[in-house]
Amino acid sequence: MKTQQNRKGLRLGFGLLTVLALGFSATWVLGGQAGQKNLKLATVHGLFTIDPGASYFAPEWSVFRGTYRTLFSYPAVSDPNQPVDLVPDLAQDMGTHNQDLTEWTFRIRSDVRYGPTFNGAMIAGVSGERVTAGDIKYAIERMFLPSVLALGFNYAFYYAVIEGAEAFFLGQANEITGITVLDDNTIQFRLTEPTAHFRNLLSLFATTPVPKAYAQTFDQGDISSYQLHIVTTGPYYFKEITRDLDGIFVHLRLDRNPNWLPATDPLRAAHVDSAEIILTGDFDETEAVRQVLAGTYHWALDAIHPEPRLIEEARERGLLRQVSAGVVEYIYFNLGKDPMGNALLREAINLAVNRYEYSRILGDGTIATSVLPPNLGGHLPAESFNPFFSQDGAGHFMSGDLDQAKQRLLASGEATDQELLVVGVEDEPGNLESVVASLQALGFTNVRGEVVDRGELYEMSFDPSVAVERFGAEISIGVGVRWAMDFPETVSFMLPLFLPDSPPNFSHADDPDLNAIFAAIGSESDPAVRNALWADANRIATERAYWVPLFWPLSSMVYSKAVANPVGDALAPPALDWTNVDLQQNSDTGGVVGPPPSAPAPSLLNGGGCSLQIRD
């Protein structure tokens, strides 16, 4: 999962995010009856989607906590330093599996019903109807449909392990044969290989039930339009949405789902009566957090790295939730482009890069000395494992060791006049400069440094032809890439990043020893054994220098003084779990400074109960 920050340019099928330059001199009094608890959330970048089958980013997942339910989920997190256990949500219990973990059977609750669509419209034959096992089957199948894939990045690759998924994706079958609906309340999965973490995959929002007879009409064509007609299963539904011309959701209003019953849902207390999510226009993360501390918003979904002075202010006021959210920032080497396939060269660069200097630019967090961040099984503390240790005369940890680096470079046999295209992110230009300086100090004479938006860097890394079109060459070294766990299990970190042919495997690593661990982990359900295997994978990936792990950042969520019970969301850290947060009874829940909804004048498209505003 990508973190909240700088997601522009990642949406396939739409243009780059157009930030609305709206003034903030007016007062917008949000809807809601007097005495109700109305949550007000800011977003700096907007939301790319509200379709659970195409969701990829933490802000969407944070919102989805209140709208969609899955077979399994996680309780609210009180202590971010303690592990969180997977628990049933739509499932009646933890289900059963065969001995080799290739067949899983689950029974679902019979008392969960679909809510309305936009504006509270009740869809005949859908709203008020029971969620069934067939709806879960269709949710997984639609992930592989071209119209859903066209919406942008998604997590279909996790479910390729289901028997028949590949044939369905290739159009060779009309269904995924490995998913069997035994009856309305029972679903069975047959897998092509042992998968001990399969329950975790059923906690991702891509598996939230979708009523096939209703949704398949909208899933036809080039791009699915189901998200403009969507129905929910959680305690809230989407009452109103506004999108800009690039398809970005810039304003959402969520109200209580009248078909949700508290007795069916022990995971969501649903204290607030409504939630409003508002694009902050020309605010950056720092200004958004300043507005939160001033009481304008309760918190900002994607403002997790504001200026340090605001973090300190929030800490002093007791309005800060700060977690090591299973995130790493790193440099990757493109092994498919010479000379980056040379392991000794990659080791030399690991020794040369000044991680200390890099960490000073990034702020709160810890210098990374291996691939896996804290709070994930297999993490190795620096004091027990650090194959590229360095320290300068001033005692600065991981500041680079040029003498050792040059020896390793000499042993690699690589010429230092080869062109290295090094691409970083424009919001962290100092980091690119630091890496380029380290490469030049190592002796490279033809280093070309370029900066792009972080989203563009991901796009170029997924598809090298984008970099070729832009720069005339593939990226040699990518600087400033971040990855966050998809769910609280190491498999959601290591597999996407190092499994051959996985899209986020930007290094194109194909390591037989890592592959053997990945094969073994699927058959192992003992947490201690799994963690030992992950530690081995961490050592291998670090020592073989597929990356330079740079930094394990602390992610920060600043919230207003009106927030009570600021518990966390396990799937979208450091976000607060807004379905379990409460608001102080004496807090201001009626007014918020923000863009007036009447300017500029929107056009209104109506269809199927959906009220869609498009701002230009």
Buried (B, 14 or more C-beta within 10 A) or exposed (E): BBBBBBBBBBBBEBEBBBBBEBEBEEEBEBBBEEEBBBBBBBBBBBBBBBBBBBBBBBBBBBBBBBBBBBBBBBBBBEEBEEEBEBBBBBBBEEBEBEEEBBBBBBBBBEEBBBBBBBBBBBBEEBBBBBBBBBBBBBBBBBBBBEBBBBBBBBBBBBBEBBBBBBBBBEEEBEEBBBBBBEEBBBBBBBBBEBBBBBBBBBBBBBBBBBBBEBBBEBBEEEBBBBBBBBBBBBBBBBBBBBBBEBBBBBBBBBBBBBBBEEEBBEBBBBBBBBBBBBBBBEBBBBBBBBBBBEBBBBBBBBBBBBBEEBBEBBEEEEBBBBBBBBBBBBBBBBBEBEBBEBBBBBBBBBBBBBBBBBBEEBBBBBBBBBBBBBBBBBBBEBEEBBBBEBEEEEEBBBBBBBEBBBBBBEEBEBEBEBEBBBBBBBBBBEBBBBBBBBBBBBBBEEBBBBBBBBBBBBBBBBEBEBBEEBBEBBBBBBBBBBBBBBBBBBBBBBBBBBBEEBEBBBBBBEBEEBBBBBEBBBBBEEEEEBBBBBBBBBBBBBBBBBBBBBBBBBBBBBBBBBBEBBBBBBBBBBBBBBBBBBBEEEBBBBBBBBBEBEEEEBEEEEEBBBBBBBBE
